[in-house]
Amino acid sequence: MYANSRNFMIIVVNICWGLVGIVNFNIEDGKVL
């Protein structure tokens, strides 16, 4: 159970960082335009 919950948290963190990257990319793209 501990290993599964730990892997789940890692996946959630990766998804959050992915969303942050998308937002930052959109902001940079907006600055260029």
C-alpha positions, 0 to 999 in steps of 0.5 A: 500500500505504501509503495502504491500511494508513493507512486500515486503521489509521484504521478500527481506531482508530475501532472502538476508540473506538466500543467505548470509547464503548459501555463508558463509556455502559454505566458511566454507565447503571449509575450512573443505575440 
